């Protein structure tokens, strides 16, 4: 019996590499370096931006205090907190992202189950403001980590009590 191959493998040539003329790994490295340079140029504006975000956060908190049952007020607060959760680390304040994540979780669970605990929300917001005004730009500052852990625990206890 003759040994006949039932298939044939075709390896296409990599025409893209020939056209680009650059090693993809080097291209990726250039893109990362370019992005880092762009971020470095923007860093001088981060302080102004986070200041604006904190003012919006305080304003949203004030609206919730004025009318804690208003869904629109709580939604505005949720949006501000969500922004800081995502941007805190980008702005150079990783603890802000962590505390905002805890507050975001609290707001989301409360929207489903009942009224927002204003005192606990205030504690989160005050912690965010303190981190920024204190210039705490590391994720391992002992005091900030302790506050963040306490707020996370308080949030979890509150949420567990809603179940």
C-alpha positions in Angstrom: 0.0 0.0 0.0 1.4 3.3 -1.0 1.9 6.0 1.7 -0.1 8.9 0.3 -0.5 12.1 2.2 -4.2 13.1 2.6 -3.3 16.7 3.3 -0.8 19.4 2.6 0.1 22.3 4.9 0.5 25.7 3.3 2.5 28.3 5.3 1.5 31.8 4.0 4.3 34.3 3.8 4.2 37.2 6.2 3.8 40.1 3.8 2.9 42.6 6.5 6.3 42.3 8.2 7.9 43.0 4.8 5.7 46.0 4.2 6.0 47.5 7.7 9.8 46.8 7.8 9.8 46.9 11.6 9.8 44.1 14.1 6.3 44.0 15.8 7.9 43.8 19.2 9.9 47.0 18.5 6.7 48.7 17.2 4.9 47.8 20.4 7.7 49.2 22.5 7.6 52.4 20.5 3.9 52.7 21.0 4.2 52.2 24.8 7.0 54.7 25.0 4.9 57.2 23.0 1.9 56.7 25.3 4.1 57.2 28.4 5.5 60.4 27.0 1.9 61.6 26.3 0.9 60.8 29.9 3.9 62.6 31.3 2.9 65.7 29.4 -0.6 65.5 30.9 0.5 64.9 34.5 0.8 68.6 35.1 -2.9 68.8 34.4 -3.9 65.9 36.6 -4.0 68.0 39.8 -6.4 70.4 38.2 -8.6 67.6 36.8 -8.8 65.6 40.1 -9.6 68.9 41.8 -12.5 69.4 39.4 -13.7 65.8 39.9 -13.6 66.3 43.7 -15.7 69.5 43.4 -18.3 67.5 41.3 -18.2 64.7 43.9 -18.8 67.2 46.7 -21.7 68.8 44.8 -23.3 65.4 44.1 -23.0 64.5 47.8 -24.7 67.8 48.8 -27.6 67.0 46.4 -28.0 63.5 48.0 -27.9 65.1 51.5 -30.7 67.5 50.4 -32.8 64.8 48.9 -31.6 61.3 49.9 -34.5 59.5 48.2 -34.1 61.2 44.9 -32.9 58.6 42.3 -31.4 61.3 40.1 -29.2 62.6 43.0 -28.0 59.1 43.8 -27.3 58.5 40.1 -25.2 61.7 39.9 -23.2 60.6 42.9 -22.7 57.1 41.4 -21.4 58.6 38.2 -18.9 60.9 40.0 -17.7 58.0 42.2 -17.4 55.7 39.1 -15.3 58.3 37.4 -12.9 58.5 40.4 -12.8 54.7 40.7 -11.5 54.6 37.1 -9.3 57.7 37.1 -7.9 57.8 40.6 -4.9 55.6 39.7 -4.4 57.4 36.4 -4.3 60.7 38.3 -1.6 59.1 40.6 -3.9 58.3 43.6 -4.4 54.5 43.7 -6.1 54.7 47.1 -8.7 57.0 45.6 -9.6 54.3 43.2 -9.8 51.7 46.0 -12.0 53.9 48.2 -14.2 54.9 45.3 -14.6 51.2 44.3 -15.9 50.5 47.8 -18.3 53.4 47.7 -19.4 52.4 44.1 -20.3 49.0 45.4 -22.2 50.5 48.3 -24.2 52.7 45.9 -25.0 49.9 43.5 -26.2 47.6 46.2 -28.3 50.3 47.9 -29.9 51.3 44.6 -31.3 47.7 44.6 -32.2 47.4 48.3 -32.9 50.7 49.9 -31.7 54.1 51.1 -28.0 55.1 50.9 -26.4 55.3 54.3 -25.3 58.9 54.2 -22.8 58.7 57.1 -21.0 55.8 55.4 -21.0 57.5 52.0 -19.6 60.7 53.7 -16.8 58.6 55.3 -15.8 57.4 51.8 -15.9 60.8 50.3 -14.0 62.4 53.2 -11.3 59.7 52.8 -11.0 60.4 49.1 -10.7 64.1 49.7 -8.1 63.5 52.5 -6.0 61.3 50.3 -5.9 63.9 47.5 -5.3 66.9 49.8 -2.6 64.9 51.6 -0.9 64.1 48.3 -0.8 60.3 49.1 0.2 58.9 45.7 1.2 55.4 46.8 -0.9 52.3 47.4 1.0 51.3 50.5 0.6 54.3 52.8 -0.3 52.5 56.1 -2.9 55.0 57.3 -4.6 55.2 53.9 -4.7 51.4 53.6 -6.1 51.1 57.1 -8.9 53.6 56.3 -9.6 51.9 52.9 -9.8 48.4 54.6 -12.1 49.8 57.3 -14.4 51.4 54.7 -14.5 48.2 52.7 -15.4 46.2 55.8 -18.1 48.6 56.8 -19.5 48.5 53.3 -19.6 44.7 53.3 -21.4 44.7 56.7 -23.9 47.1 55.4 -24.6 45.2 52.3 -24.8 41.9 54.2 -27.4 43.5 56.4 -29.6 44.4 53.4 -29.8 40.7 52.4 
